[in-house]
């Protein structure tokens, strides 16, 4: 996947997160993180949980699980960014600066 493709995937996923934050559909897991239905620090707690699962998958050498947990980490990180009124471009700019 090229850098532009990866950027597009992150932008599209972040757009979904932002939409859920704005519209708060009742049946949305993401919306429940913003409404604090799962607790005030729900997104942070999920990010920590998923990070731990990612590390365990890496330690076990389970590449399928590593990809799955990595995606969970990225998703919950985007939720935390949105919760703090940041934009995915802030993240992308920081990553570009580290090339």
OpenMM code with the backbone's topology and positions (N, CA, C; nanometers):
from openmm import Vec3, app, unit

residues = "UNK UNK UNK UNK UNK UNK UNK UNK UNK UNK UNK UNK UNK UNK UNK UNK UNK UNK UNK UNK UNK UNK UNK UNK UNK UNK UNK UNK UNK UNK UNK UNK UNK UNK UNK UNK UNK UNK UNK UNK UNK UNK UNK UNK UNK UNK UNK UNK UNK UNK UNK UNK UNK UNK UNK UNK UNK UNK UNK UNK UNK UNK UNK UNK UNK UNK UNK UNK UNK UNK UNK UNK UNK UNK UNK UNK UNK UNK UNK UNK UNK UNK UNK UNK UNK UNK UNK UNK UNK UNK UNK UNK UNK UNK UNK UNK UNK UNK UNK".split()
positions = [
    Vec3(0.0859, -0.1177, 0.0000),
    Vec3(0.0000, 0.0000, 0.0000),
    Vec3(0.0900, 0.1232, 0.0000),
    Vec3(0.0613, 0.2156, -0.0882),
    Vec3(0.1412, 0.3374, -0.0957),
    Vec3(0.1060, 0.4300, 0.0198),
    Vec3(0.1908, 0.5289, 0.0426),
    Vec3(0.1656, 0.6259, 0.1483),
    Vec3(0.0346, 0.6991, 0.1306),
    Vec3(0.0029, 0.7328, 0.0050),
    Vec3(-0.1234, 0.8023, -0.0219),
    Vec3(-0.2425, 0.7132, 0.0087),
    Vec3(-0.2321, 0.5850, -0.0239),
    Vec3(-0.3408, 0.4917, 0.0060),
    Vec3(-0.3617, 0.4796, 0.1564),
    Vec3(-0.2522, 0.4706, 0.2304),
    Vec3(-0.2616, 0.4602, 0.3759),
    Vec3(-0.3243, 0.5869, 0.4335),
    Vec3(-0.2838, 0.7021, 0.3813),
    Vec3(-0.3432, 0.8284, 0.4250),
    Vec3(-0.4934, 0.8280, 0.4001),
    Vec3(-0.5336, 0.7799, 0.2824),
    Vec3(-0.6761, 0.7769, 0.2476),
    Vec3(-0.7541, 0.6858, 0.3412),
    Vec3(-0.6974, 0.5711, 0.3742),
    Vec3(-0.7643, 0.4785, 0.4660),
    Vec3(-0.7833, 0.5452, 0.6017),
    Vec3(-0.6788, 0.6098, 0.6515),
    Vec3(-0.6899, 0.6784, 0.7809),
    Vec3(-0.7919, 0.7914, 0.7753),
    Vec3(-0.7913, 0.8666, 0.6663),
    Vec3(-0.8883, 0.9762, 0.6520),
    Vec3(-1.0314, 0.9237, 0.6484),
    Vec3(-1.0530, 0.8158, 0.5728),
    Vec3(-1.1880, 0.7584, 0.5632),
    Vec3(-1.2339, 0.7035, 0.6973),
    Vec3(-1.1468, 0.6341, 0.7674),
    Vec3(-1.1817, 0.5800, 0.8985),
    Vec3(-1.2091, 0.6926, 0.9976),
    Vec3(-1.1269, 0.7964, 0.9930),
    Vec3(-1.1475, 0.9103, 1.0832),
    Vec3(-1.2790, 0.9807, 1.0520),
    Vec3(-1.3159, 0.9865, 0.9249),
    Vec3(-1.4447, 1.0469, 0.8871),
    Vec3(-1.5603, 0.9687, 0.9490),
    Vec3(-1.5487, 0.8368, 0.9531),
    Vec3(-1.6521, 0.7546, 1.0181),
    Vec3(-1.6565, 0.7867, 1.1676),
    Vec3(-1.5411, 0.7940, 1.2301),
    Vec3(-1.5343, 0.8266, 1.3733),
    Vec3(-1.5982, 0.9628, 1.3999),
    Vec3(-1.5634, 1.0610, 1.3194),
    Vec3(-1.6195, 1.1955, 1.3361),
    Vec3(-1.7714, 1.1961, 1.3148),
    Vec3(-1.8181, 1.1203, 1.2176),
    Vec3(-1.9617, 1.1111, 1.1935),
    Vec3(-2.0327, 1.0518, 1.3149),
    Vec3(-1.9768, 0.9463, 1.3697),
    Vec3(-2.0381, 0.8834, 1.4886),
    Vec3(-2.0370, 0.9795, 1.6074),
    Vec3(-1.9316, 1.0578, 1.6172),
    Vec3(-1.9214, 1.1564, 1.7257),
    Vec3(-2.0303, 1.2616, 1.7121),
    Vec3(-2.0571, 1.3031, 1.5881),
    Vec3(-2.1560, 1.4083, 1.5633),
    Vec3(-2.2993, 1.3563, 1.5713),
    Vec3(-2.3254, 1.2404, 1.5113),
    Vec3(-2.4637, 1.1912, 1.5012),
    Vec3(-2.5054, 1.1013, 1.6168),
    Vec3(-2.4088, 1.0420, 1.6849),
    Vec3(-2.4326, 0.9548, 1.8001),
    Vec3(-2.5448, 0.8522, 1.7789),
    Vec3(-2.5316, 0.7689, 1.6754),
    Vec3(-2.6338, 0.6659, 1.6553),
    Vec3(-2.6406, 0.5734, 1.7772),
    Vec3(-2.7599, 0.5357, 1.8142),
    Vec3(-2.7794, 0.4551, 1.9345),
    Vec3(-2.7116, 0.3188, 1.9271),
    Vec3(-2.7040, 0.2624, 1.8087),
    Vec3(-2.6493, 0.1282, 1.7947),
    Vec3(-2.5006, 0.1277, 1.7587),
    Vec3(-2.4331, 0.2393, 1.7804),
    Vec3(-2.2933, 0.2524, 1.7412),
    Vec3(-2.2000, 0.2354, 1.8610),
    Vec3(-2.1083, 0.1394, 1.8478),
    Vec3(-2.0058, 0.1202, 1.9499),
    Vec3(-1.9227, 0.2479, 1.9658),
    Vec3(-1.8846, 0.3067, 1.8541),
    Vec3(-1.8024, 0.4281, 1.8574),
    Vec3(-1.8755, 0.5405, 1.9291),
    Vec3(-2.0035, 0.5595, 1.8987),
    Vec3(-2.0820, 0.6636, 1.9660),
    Vec3(-2.0854, 0.6406, 2.1153),
    Vec3(-2.0907, 0.5139, 2.1571),
    Vec3(-2.0949, 0.4847, 2.3010),
    Vec3(-1.9672, 0.5293, 2.3702),
    Vec3(-1.8561, 0.5341, 2.2972),
    Vec3(-1.7310, 0.5825, 2.3560),
    Vec3(-1.7357, 0.7336, 2.3770),
    Vec3(-1.8035, 0.8040, 2.2879),
    Vec3(-1.8143, 0.9496, 2.3007),
    Vec3(-1.9183, 0.9922, 2.4026),
    Vec3(-2.0230, 0.9145, 2.4194),
    Vec3(-2.1301, 0.9520, 2.5122),
    Vec3(-2.0973, 0.9096, 2.6546),
    Vec3(-1.9837, 0.8440, 2.6703),
    Vec3(-1.9394, 0.7948, 2.8006),
    Vec3(-2.0345, 0.6902, 2.8569),
    Vec3(-2.1115, 0.6291, 2.7658),
    Vec3(-2.1981, 0.5184, 2.8032),
    Vec3(-2.1158, 0.4067, 2.8680),
    Vec3(-1.9922, 0.3938, 2.8238),
    Vec3(-1.9034, 0.2902, 2.8751),
    Vec3(-1.8068, 0.3458, 2.9799),
    Vec3(-1.8302, 0.4686, 3.0254),
    Vec3(-1.7422, 0.5311, 3.1241),
    Vec3(-1.6724, 0.6515, 3.0653),
    Vec3(-1.6329, 0.7417, 3.1523),
    Vec3(-1.5747, 0.8687, 3.1070),
    Vec3(-1.4452, 0.8508, 3.0292),
    Vec3(-1.3670, 0.7525, 3.0661),
    Vec3(-1.2388, 0.7295, 2.9992),
    Vec3(-1.2428, 0.6065, 2.9097),
    Vec3(-1.3596, 0.5748, 2.8560),
    Vec3(-1.3777, 0.4508, 2.7801),
    Vec3(-1.2810, 0.4387, 2.6628),
    Vec3(-1.2643, 0.5432, 2.5865),
    Vec3(-1.1761, 0.5358, 2.4699),
    Vec3(-1.0311, 0.5140, 2.5129),
    Vec3(-0.9897, 0.5814, 2.6190),
    Vec3(-0.8531, 0.5631, 2.6692),
    Vec3(-0.8327, 0.4222, 2.7226),
    Vec3(-0.9302, 0.3716, 2.7943),
    Vec3(-0.9204, 0.2365, 2.8484),
    Vec3(-0.9137, 0.1336, 2.7364),
    Vec3(-0.9961, 0.1515, 2.6316),
    Vec3(-0.9930, 0.0588, 2.5187),
    Vec3(-0.8597, 0.0669, 2.4457),
    Vec3(-0.8061, 0.1869, 2.4317),
    Vec3(-0.6768, 0.2015, 2.3665),
    Vec3(-0.5697, 0.1263, 2.4453),
    Vec3(-0.5719, 0.1391, 2.5765),
    Vec3(-0.4764, 0.0664, 2.6599),
    Vec3(-0.4936, -0.0840, 2.6481),
    Vec3(-0.6182, -0.1292, 2.6508),
    Vec3(-0.6478, -0.2727, 2.6386),
    Vec3(-0.5993, -0.3275, 2.5044),
    Vec3(-0.6312, -0.2554, 2.3985),
    Vec3(-0.5925, -0.3020, 2.2652),
    Vec3(-0.4410, -0.2984, 2.2472),
    Vec3(-0.3758, -0.2002, 2.3073),
    Vec3(-0.2299, -0.1927, 2.3002),
    Vec3(-0.1671, -0.3139, 2.3680),
    Vec3(-0.2199, -0.3510, 2.4829),
    Vec3(-0.1704, -0.4700, 2.5525),
    Vec3(-0.1907, -0.5950, 2.4671),
    Vec3(-0.3087, -0.6079, 2.4058),
    Vec3(-0.3346, -0.7235, 2.3195),
    Vec3(-0.2416, -0.7240, 2.1978),
    Vec3(-0.2107, -0.6060, 2.1465),
    Vec3(-0.1169, -0.5941, 2.0350),
    Vec3(0.0215, -0.6436, 2.0767),
    Vec3(0.0650, -0.6013, 2.1940),
    Vec3(0.1967, -0.6431, 2.2434),
    Vec3(0.2031, -0.7933, 2.2651),
    Vec3(0.0975, -0.8510, 2.3196),
    Vec3(0.0937, -0.9957, 2.3421),
    Vec3(0.0964, -1.0721, 2.2097),
    Vec3(0.0248, -1.0219, 2.1096),
    Vec3(0.0266, -1.0865, 1.9777),
    Vec3(0.1667, -1.0795, 1.9168),
    Vec3(0.2334, -0.9664, 1.9360),
    Vec3(0.3700, -0.9517, 1.8846),
    Vec3(0.4640, -1.0489, 1.9556),
    Vec3(0.4491, -1.0604, 2.0848),
    Vec3(0.5332, -1.1516, 2.1631),
    Vec3(0.5109, -1.2957, 2.1198),
    Vec3(0.3859, -1.3309, 2.0907),
    Vec3(0.3524, -1.4674, 2.0494),
    Vec3(0.3880, -1.4956, 1.9039),
    Vec3(0.4167, -1.3916, 1.8279),
    Vec3(0.4503, -1.4088, 1.6872),
    Vec3(0.3307, -1.4438, 1.5997),
    Vec3(0.2112, -1.4129, 1.6489),
    Vec3(0.0880, -1.4424, 1.5756),
    Vec3(0.0580, -1.3253, 1.4829),
    Vec3(0.1004, -1.3348, 1.3571),
    Vec3(0.0901, -1.2199, 1.2676),
    Vec3(-0.0536, -1.1853, 1.2310),
    Vec3(-0.1415, -1.2861, 1.2225),
    Vec3(-0.2821, -1.2553, 1.1952),
    Vec3(-0.3415, -1.1745, 1.3098),
    Vec3(-0.3162, -1.2187, 1.4308),
    Vec3(-0.3678, -1.1485, 1.5483),
    Vec3(-0.3003, -1.0123, 1.5634),
    Vec3(-0.1747, -1.0041, 1.5280),
    Vec3(-0.1014, -0.8772, 1.5348),
    Vec3(-0.1655, -0.7730, 1.4435),
    Vec3(-0.2018, -0.8124, 1.3230),
    Vec3(-0.2682, -0.7194, 1.2307),
    Vec3(-0.4045, -0.6781, 1.2865),
    Vec3(-0.4785, -0.7741, 1.3389),
    Vec3(-0.6110, -0.7453, 1.3958),
    Vec3(-0.5999, -0.6477, 1.5135),
    Vec3(-0.5116, -0.6775, 1.6055),
    Vec3(-0.4960, -0.5911, 1.7232),
    Vec3(-0.4360, -0.4562, 1.6849),
    Vec3(-0.3487, -0.4540, 1.5855),
    Vec3(-0.2930, -0.3273, 1.5377),
    Vec3(-0.4016, -0.2372, 1.4826),
    Vec3(-0.4943, -0.2966, 1.4090),
    Vec3(-0.6069, -0.2189, 1.3572),
    Vec3(-0.6926, -0.1649, 1.4711),
    Vec3(-0.7124, -0.2457, 1.5759),
    Vec3(-0.7875, -0.1984, 1.6930),
    Vec3(-0.7176, -0.0810, 1.7605),
    Vec3(-0.5850, -0.0889, 1.7703),
    Vec3(-0.5079, 0.0206, 1.8307),
    Vec3(-0.5273, 0.1481, 1.7495),
    Vec3(-0.5113, 0.1388, 1.6185),
    Vec3(-0.5257, 0.2559, 1.5318),
    Vec3(-0.6660, 0.3144, 1.5435),
    Vec3(-0.7675, 0.2277, 1.5394),
    Vec3(-0.9056, 0.2748, 1.5474),
    Vec3(-0.9307, 0.3504, 1.6777),
    Vec3(-0.8921, 0.2912, 1.7894),
    Vec3(-0.9175, 0.3563, 1.9182),
    Vec3(-0.8313, 0.4820, 1.9354),
    Vec3(-0.7141, 0.4842, 1.8742),
    Vec3(-0.6322, 0.6055, 1.8757),
    Vec3(-0.7032, 0.7181, 1.8017),
    Vec3(-0.7662, 0.6864, 1.6889),
    Vec3(-0.8413, 0.7882, 1.6147),
    Vec3(-0.9595, 0.8400, 1.6962),
    Vec3(-1.0246, 0.7518, 1.7710),
    Vec3(-1.1346, 0.7949, 1.8578),
    Vec3(-1.0819, 0.8929, 1.9628),
    Vec3(-0.9683, 0.8621, 2.0229),
    Vec3(-0.9102, 0.9516, 2.1245),
    Vec3(-0.8730, 1.0857, 2.0615),
    Vec3(-0.8158, 1.0842, 1.9416),
    Vec3(-0.7837, 1.2104, 1.8735),
    Vec3(-0.9105, 1.2931, 1.8522),
    Vec3(-1.0161, 1.2293, 1.8037),
    Vec3(-1.1425, 1.3001, 1.7797),
    Vec3(-1.1999, 1.3534, 1.9108),
    Vec3(-1.1878, 1.2760, 2.0150),
    Vec3(-1.2392, 1.3174, 2.1457),
    Vec3(-1.1687, 1.4445, 2.1949),
    Vec3(-1.0442, 1.4608, 2.1531),
    Vec3(-0.9652, 1.5775, 2.1931),
    Vec3(-0.9659, 1.6871, 2.0864),
    Vec3(-1.0668, 1.6811, 1.9983),
    Vec3(-1.0861, 1.7841, 1.8944),
    Vec3(-0.9673, 1.7977, 1.8007),
    Vec3(-0.8950, 1.6882, 1.7814),
    Vec3(-0.7854, 1.6891, 1.6855),
    Vec3(-0.8370, 1.6348, 1.5533),
    Vec3(-0.7541, 1.6419, 1.4532),
    Vec3(-0.7897, 1.5936, 1.3204),
    Vec3(-0.6868, 1.4904, 1.2784),
    Vec3(-0.7264, 1.4022, 1.1906),
    Vec3(-0.6337, 1.3005, 1.1418),
    Vec3(-0.5145, 1.3657, 1.0722),
    Vec3(-0.5327, 1.4843, 1.0173),
    Vec3(-0.4216, 1.5541, 0.9528),
    Vec3(-0.3122, 1.5891, 1.0529),
    Vec3(-0.3495, 1.6131, 1.1787),
    Vec3(-0.2482, 1.6377, 1.2820),
    Vec3(-0.1564, 1.5163, 1.2963),
    Vec3(-0.2171, 1.3992, 1.2966),
    Vec3(-0.1409, 1.2744, 1.3059),
    Vec3(-0.0564, 1.2533, 1.1809),
    Vec3(-0.1172, 1.2701, 1.0637),
    Vec3(-0.0446, 1.2500, 0.9386),
    Vec3(0.0726, 1.3478, 0.9252),
    Vec3(0.0518, 1.4729, 0.9660),
    Vec3(0.1609, 1.5711, 0.9609),
    Vec3(0.2770, 1.5287, 1.0499),
    Vec3(0.2447, 1.4784, 1.1678),
    Vec3(0.3501, 1.4332, 1.2602),
    Vec3(0.4250, 1.3136, 1.2022),
    Vec3(0.3509, 1.2211, 1.1424),
    Vec3(0.4177, 1.1051, 1.0814),
    Vec3(0.5040, 1.1471, 0.9643),
    Vec3(0.4573, 1.2391, 0.8826),
    Vec3(0.5385, 1.2876, 0.7688),
    Vec3(0.6660, 1.3531, 0.8172),
    Vec3(0.6576, 1.4265, 0.9279),
    Vec3(0.7747, 1.4952, 0.9824),
    Vec3(0.8813, 1.3969, 1.0315),
    Vec3(0.8407, 1.2734, 1.0549),
    Vec3(0.9346, 1.1728, 1.1064),
    Vec3(0.9997, 1.0885, 0.9974),
    Vec3(0.9700, 1.1187, 0.8725),
    Vec3(1.0302, 1.0411, 0.7625),
    Vec3(1.1792, 1.0556, 0.7602),
] * unit.nanometer
topology = app.Topology()
chain = topology.addChain("A")
for resn in residues:
    res = topology.addResidue(resn, chain)
    for name in ("N", "CA", "C"):
        topology.addAtom(name, app.Element.getBySymbol(name[0]), res)
